[in-house]
């Protein structure tokens, strides 16, 4: 007998990277027998260990008795440390009362989209983009309005186009820079134009997903939407520890909320997860206030891998890859292979033992692209490139393929 589920459950999507990871792990023994041990370039997680000083702080917190509930908004000393970090890196002063510590990055986007999404409203979001944006927008009953991120602009966007999509029904605009899955970075010029236009639309709140803010290359400086005073009172900042400090399993993130919204966000927190784990919050304080050498080393390693994978992808028949400027993803155009994004994802997993994620997992505008995470070793990247080059060169359809 079928369960009488709410209709909105059918509107929820998923995060395909986890599905790919599960399938890849299930196939790993078979791939091993064929002499092709699995190389996972699909999941968006740093392959480094959490820095030792942060681990030690978490262990000490457990030994010191941090076993209990914390305030729903998070430990006061952690919220103060977040404000210190924002002042240092974004040159913006925010009050600790505006900070909500959450278990990961997703709660902030869930709370924001839940606040503003309902039938009859519209929410703008990047496409290809993090798949949970579109999934949650649909779940609330709001209409998802895509902002196409195009290869020819380095996967940035046209601010005038974004502004043209705003209507009286628009409640929320989601921006992600540096971006998942493209590695694109939105420059100051584009943001200046966008913010100037948003000043004419005071009914639109902005969710600025800046989880990859410190993973940026080529001497670029991250430009935060929180830094724009004219719209600061309607910007929700999403950031956290998962990517920067290689703490994905610690489940740590934070949101900085406009003063008028923070009580609503806190209420959603109380109704869902209560609070974030106490010892993880102590570790998070050490991450922000302690030595930053490990972060600098990770960024340097990612930069080297970025150049290695892009150069290698551009040597594979049927591939064309722009240089990403942030995060740890490369998003090559694969139309020259003659395969769809899903077909190529399957081919690379089965024939090469290389796990990737098809572009359509990130939205309709991701067709013709596949995402590679270069959060893996140089040796793994070289071997994956070798296997792909060899397997794809044997396909007859690629004999005259153009890059």
C-alpha positions as CSV (number, residue, x, y, z in Angstrom):
1,X,0.0,0.0,0.0
2,X,1.6,3.3,-1.0
3,X,2.2,6.0,1.6
4,X,0.0,9.1,1.0
5,X,3.0,11.5,0.9
6,X,2.6,15.3,0.5
7,X,2.7,16.2,-3.2
8,X,5.7,18.5,-2.6
9,X,7.9,15.6,-1.9
10,X,7.9,14.8,-5.6
11,X,9.4,18.2,-6.2
12,X,12.6,17.5,-4.2
13,X,15.7,16.8,-6.2
14,X,19.0,15.5,-4.9
15,X,22.7,16.1,-5.1
16,X,24.0,13.8,-7.8
17,X,27.6,13.9,-6.6
18,X,26.6,11.7,-3.7
19,X,24.7,9.3,-6.0
20,X,27.8,9.1,-8.2
21,X,30.0,8.5,-5.2
22,X,27.7,5.6,-4.0
23,X,27.7,4.0,-7.4
24,X,31.4,4.4,-7.9
25,X,32.1,2.8,-4.5
26,X,29.8,-0.1,-5.4
27,X,31.7,-0.6,-8.7
28,X,35.2,-0.2,-7.1
29,X,35.8,-4.0,-6.6
30,X,34.9,-4.7,-10.2
31,X,37.1,-1.9,-11.5
32,X,39.9,-3.2,-9.3
33,X,39.7,-6.6,-10.9
34,X,40.0,-5.0,-14.4
35,X,43.1,-3.2,-13.3
36,X,41.4,0.2,-13.1
37,X,41.2,1.3,-9.5
38,X,38.6,3.9,-9.0
39,X,39.7,7.5,-9.3
40,X,37.1,9.8,-7.8
41,X,37.0,13.2,-9.4
42,X,33.3,13.6,-8.7
43,X,32.8,14.5,-5.1
44,X,33.4,18.1,-4.0
45,X,35.5,17.5,-0.9
46,X,39.1,18.4,-0.1
47,X,41.3,15.4,0.0
48,X,43.4,16.9,2.8
49,X,43.1,16.0,6.5
50,X,41.6,18.6,8.8
51,X,44.6,20.6,10.2
52,X,46.0,19.0,13.4
53,X,45.5,22.1,15.5
54,X,41.8,22.1,14.7
55,X,41.5,18.4,15.5
56,X,43.3,18.9,18.8
57,X,40.9,21.7,19.7
58,X,37.9,19.5,19.0
59,X,39.4,16.6,21.1
60,X,40.2,19.0,24.0
61,X,36.6,20.3,23.8
62,X,35.3,16.8,24.3
63,X,37.7,16.1,27.1
64,X,36.7,19.4,28.7
65,X,33.0,18.5,28.7
66,X,31.5,20.2,25.7
67,X,28.9,17.4,25.3
68,X,25.7,19.4,25.5
69,X,23.3,21.7,23.7
70,X,24.6,25.2,22.9
71,X,22.5,28.3,22.2
72,X,20.6,27.9,19.0
73,X,22.5,30.7,17.4
74,X,25.8,29.1,18.4
75,X,28.5,29.7,21.0
76,X,29.0,33.5,21.6
77,X,32.8,33.2,21.3
78,X,32.5,31.5,17.9
79,X,30.1,34.1,16.6
80,X,32.6,36.7,17.8
81,X,35.4,34.9,16.0
82,X,33.3,34.8,12.8
83,X,32.8,38.6,13.0
84,X,36.5,39.1,13.5
85,X,37.2,37.0,10.4
86,X,34.6,38.9,8.3
87,X,36.2,42.2,9.3
88,X,39.6,40.9,8.4
89,X,38.8,39.3,5.1
90,X,35.8,41.2,3.8
91,X,36.5,44.4,5.6
92,X,32.9,44.6,6.9
93,X,31.7,45.0,10.4
94,X,28.8,42.8,11.5
95,X,27.4,42.2,15.0
96,X,27.6,38.7,16.6
97,X,23.9,38.8,17.0
98,X,23.5,38.6,13.2
99,X,25.5,35.3,13.0
100,X,23.8,31.9,13.1
101,X,26.1,28.9,13.4
102,X,24.6,25.9,11.5
103,X,25.6,22.3,10.8
104,X,27.1,22.7,7.3
105,X,26.4,25.1,4.4
106,X,22.9,23.8,3.4
107,X,20.9,25.0,6.4
108,X,21.6,28.6,5.6
109,X,20.3,28.2,2.0
110,X,17.4,26.0,3.3
111,X,16.3,28.7,5.8
112,X,16.7,31.5,3.3
113,X,14.8,29.8,0.5
114,X,12.1,28.7,3.0
115,X,11.6,32.2,4.2
116,X,11.0,33.7,0.7
117,X,9.7,30.8,-1.4
118,X,6.0,30.1,-1.7
119,X,3.5,29.7,-4.6
120,X,3.2,32.8,-6.7
121,X,6.8,34.0,-6.0
122,X,10.0,33.7,-8.0
123,X,13.6,33.0,-7.0
124,X,16.6,33.6,-9.3
125,X,19.4,31.1,-9.1
126,X,22.6,30.3,-11.1
127,X,22.4,27.5,-13.7
128,X,24.5,25.4,-13.9
129,X,24.6,25.8,-10.1
130,X,24.6,23.9,-6.9
131,X,21.6,21.5,-7.4
132,X,20.0,22.1,-4.0
133,X,19.1,25.7,-5.0
134,X,16.7,24.6,-7.7
135,X,15.5,21.6,-5.6
136,X,14.5,23.7,-2.6
137,X,13.0,26.5,-4.7
138,X,10.6,23.9,-6.3
139,X,9.9,22.4,-2.9
140,X,8.6,25.7,-1.5
141,X,6.3,26.1,-4.5
142,X,8.1,29.1,-5.9
143,X,9.1,29.4,-9.5
144,X,12.9,28.8,-10.1
145,X,14.2,31.4,-12.6
146,X,17.6,30.4,-14.0
147,X,20.6,32.7,-14.5
148,X,22.6,31.1,-17.3
149,X,26.3,30.8,-16.5
150,X,28.0,30.7,-19.9
151,X,31.4,29.3,-21.0
152,X,32.2,32.3,-23.1
153,X,32.2,34.6,-20.0
154,X,34.3,32.2,-17.9
155,X,31.0,31.1,-16.3
156,X,30.3,34.5,-14.9
157,X,27.0,36.3,-15.7
158,X,25.6,39.3,-17.5
159,X,24.4,41.6,-14.7
160,X,22.0,43.4,-17.0
161,X,20.4,40.1,-17.9
162,X,20.0,39.2,-14.2
163,X,18.3,42.6,-13.5
164,X,16.0,42.1,-16.5
165,X,14.7,38.9,-14.9
166,X,13.5,40.7,-11.8
167,X,9.7,41.1,-11.5
168,X,7.4,42.2,-8.7
169,X,7.1,38.5,-7.9
170,X,10.9,38.1,-7.3
171,X,11.7,37.5,-3.6
172,X,15.2,36.2,-3.6
173,X,18.3,36.3,-5.8
174,X,20.9,33.5,-5.2
175,X,24.5,34.2,-6.2
176,X,27.5,31.9,-5.8
177,X,31.1,33.1,-6.3
178,X,33.5,31.4,-6.5
179,X,31.1,28.9,-8.0
180,X,30.2,25.2,-7.8
181,X,30.3,23.5,-10.3
182,X,32.0,25.8,-12.8
183,X,34.9,27.4,-10.8
184,X,33.7,30.7,-12.2
185,X,34.3,34.0,-10.3
186,X,32.1,37.0,-10.6
187,X,34.3,40.1,-10.9
188,X,33.9,43.5,-9.2
189,X,32.7,45.2,-12.4
190,X,29.8,42.8,-12.8
191,X,28.9,43.1,-9.1
192,X,29.1,46.9,-9.2
193,X,26.5,46.9,-12.1
194,X,24.3,44.4,-10.4
195,X,24.3,46.2,-7.1
196,X,23.5,49.5,-8.7
197,X,20.5,47.9,-10.4
198,X,19.4,46.1,-7.2
199,X,19.1,49.5,-5.5
200,X,16.0,50.0,-7.6
201,X,14.5,46.7,-6.4
202,X,14.3,47.0,-2.6
203,X,11.9,44.0,-2.5
204,X,14.6,41.6,-3.6
205,X,16.8,39.9,-0.9
206,X,20.1,38.4,-1.9
207,X,21.6,35.0,-0.7
208,X,25.4,35.3,-1.3
209,X,26.9,31.8,-1.2
210,X,30.6,32.5,-0.6
211,X,31.6,29.1,0.8
212,X,34.6,29.0,-1.6
213,X,35.7,32.6,-0.9
214,X,39.3,31.7,0.1
215,X,39.8,29.3,-2.8
216,X,40.6,31.8,-5.5
217,X,43.6,32.1,-7.8
218,X,45.6,34.2,-10.2
219,X,46.0,37.0,-7.7
220,X,42.2,37.7,-7.7
221,X,40.6,39.1,-4.7
222,X,37.2,37.9,-3.5
223,X,34.5,40.6,-3.7
224,X,31.8,40.0,-1.2
225,X,28.2,41.2,-1.7
226,X,28.2,42.0,2.0
227,X,30.7,44.8,1.3
228,X,28.2,46.8,-0.7
229,X,26.6,49.1,1.9
230,X,23.6,50.1,-0.2
231,X,22.2,46.6,-0.1
232,X,23.9,45.2,3.0
233,X,20.6,45.3,5.0
234,X,19.2,42.6,2.6
235,X,22.2,40.3,2.0
236,X,22.3,36.9,3.6
237,X,25.9,35.6,3.6
238,X,26.6,31.9,3.5
239,X,30.0,30.6,4.5
240,X,31.6,27.9,6.6
241,X,34.5,25.6,7.3
242,X,34.0,22.6,5.1
243,X,36.0,23.6,2.0
244,X,38.5,26.1,3.4
245,X,39.6,24.0,6.4
246,X,38.9,20.5,4.9
247,X,36.2,20.0,7.6
248,X,33.3,18.5,5.5
249,X,32.6,15.8,8.1
250,X,32.5,18.2,11.0
251,X,29.3,19.8,9.6
252,X,30.0,23.5,10.2
253,X,28.7,26.6,8.5
254,X,27.3,30.0,9.3
255,X,25.0,32.6,8.0
256,X,25.2,36.3,8.5
257,X,21.6,37.6,8.4
258,X,20.0,41.1,8.2
259,X,18.9,42.2,11.6
260,X,15.3,41.9,10.7
261,X,15.7,38.3,9.5
262,X,18.0,36.7,12.1
263,X,15.2,35.9,14.6
264,X,13.3,34.1,11.8
265,X,16.4,32.1,10.9
266,X,17.0,31.2,14.6
267,X,13.4,30.0,14.8
268,X,13.9,27.7,11.7
269,X,17.1,26.4,13.4
270,X,15.2,25.6,16.6
271,X,12.5,23.9,14.6
272,X,14.9,21.7,12.6
273,X,18.3,20.9,14.1
274,X,18.2,22.8,17.5
275,X,21.9,23.7,17.3
276,X,25.3,22.8,16.0
277,X,27.5,20.3,17.9
278,X,29.4,21.9,20.8
279,X,32.9,20.4,20.3
280,X,32.8,21.2,16.6
281,X,32.1,24.9,17.4
282,X,35.2,25.0,19.6
283,X,37.2,23.5,16.8
284,X,35.8,26.2,14.5
285,X,37.1,28.9,16.8
286,X,40.6,27.4,16.5
287,X,40.2,27.3,12.7
288,X,39.5,31.0,12.4
289,X,41.9,32.3,15.1
290,X,44.7,29.7,14.8
291,X,47.5,29.4,12.2
292,X,46.4,29.6,8.6
293,X,49.5,27.8,7.1
294,X,47.5,24.7,6.2
295,X,44.9,26.7,4.3
296,X,47.6,28.5,2.3
297,X,49.2,25.1,1.5
298,X,45.9,23.7,0.3
299,X,45.2,26.7,-1.9
300,X,48.7,26.3,-3.4
301,X,48.1,22.6,-4.1
302,X,44.7,23.3,-5.6
303,X,46.2,25.9,-7.9
304,X,48.8,23.4,-9.2
305,X,46.1,20.8,-9.8
306,X,43.9,23.3,-11.5
307,X,46.6,24.0,-14.1
308,X,47.4,20.3,-14.5
309,X,43.8,19.2,-15.1
310,X,42.9,22.0,-17.4
311,X,46.0,21.5,-19.5
312,X,45.3,17.7,-19.6
313,X,41.6,18.1,-20.5
314,X,42.4,20.4,-23.4
315,X,44.6,17.7,-24.9
316,X,41.7,15.1,-25.0
317,X,39.9,15.0,-28.3
318,X,36.4,16.3,-27.9
319,X,37.1,18.4,-24.8
320,X,37.5,22.1,-24.4
321,X,38.1,23.6,-20.9
322,X,38.3,27.2,-19.8
323,X,40.5,27.9,-16.8
324,X,38.5,28.1,-13.6
325,X,39.4,31.0,-11.3
326,X,38.1,29.7,-8.0
327,X,36.9,26.6,-6.0
328,X,38.3,23.2,-7.0
329,X,36.3,22.3,-10.1
330,X,36.9,22.3,-13.8
331,X,33.8,22.2,-16.2
332,X,35.0,21.2,-19.7
333,X,32.8,21.5,-22.8
334,X,32.4,17.9,-24.0
335,X,30.2,18.4,-27.0
336,X,33.0,17.3,-29.3
337,X,32.8,13.8,-27.9
338,X,29.4,13.2,-29.5
339,X,28.0,12.1,-26.2
340,X,25.6,13.8,-23.8
341,X,26.8,14.8,-20.4
342,X,25.2,11.7,-18.7
343,X,26.5,9.4,-21.4
344,X,30.0,10.6,-20.9
345,X,29.7,10.4,-17.1
346,X,28.8,6.7,-17.5
347,X,31.5,6.1,-20.1
348,X,34.2,7.6,-17.9
349,X,33.1,5.5,-14.9
350,X,32.6,2.2,-16.6
351,X,35.4,2.3,-19.2
352,X,38.0,4.4,-17.4
353,X,37.2,3.9,-13.7
354,X,37.0,7.7,-13.3
355,X,34.0,9.2,-11.4
356,X,32.8,12.6,-12.6
357,X,29.4,14.4,-12.4
358,X,27.4,15.3,-15.5
359,X,26.7,18.9,-16.1
360,X,22.9,18.3,-16.2
361,X,23.1,17.3,-12.5
362,X,23.6,21.1,-12.0
363,X,20.8,22.3,-14.2
364,X,19.6,22.3,-17.8
365,X,22.3,24.7,-18.8
366,X,24.9,22.1,-17.8
367,X,24.2,19.9,-20.8
368,X,27.3,19.6,-22.9
369,X,29.6,19.8,-19.8
370,X,31.0,17.5,-17.2
371,X,32.3,18.6,-13.8
372,X,35.7,17.4,-12.6
373,X,36.7,18.0,-9.0
374,X,40.5,18.4,-8.8
375,X,40.4,17.9,-5.0
376,X,42.6,14.8,-5.6
377,X,46.3,14.1,-5.9
378,X,48.4,15.1,-8.9
379,X,49.1,11.4,-9.5
380,X,45.4,10.6,-9.5
381,X,44.7,13.5,-11.9
382,X,47.5,12.4,-14.3
383,X,46.3,8.8,-14.3
384,X,42.7,9.8,-14.8
385,X,43.7,12.0,-17.8
386,X,45.8,9.2,-19.3
387,X,42.9,6.7,-19.0
388,X,40.4,9.1,-20.5
389,X,42.7,10.1,-23.4
390,X,43.3,6.5,-24.2
391,X,39.7,5.4,-24.0
392,X,38.3,8.3,-25.9
393,X,40.9,8.1,-28.7
394,X,39.6,4.6,-29.5
395,X,36.1,5.8,-30.2
396,X,35.5,6.0,-34.0
397,X,33.3,9.1,-33.7
398,X,36.2,11.0,-32.3
399,X,38.6,10.4,-35.2
400,X,37.7,13.8,-36.6
401,X,36.6,15.5,-33.4
402,X,37.4,19.2,-32.9
403,X,38.3,20.7,-29.6
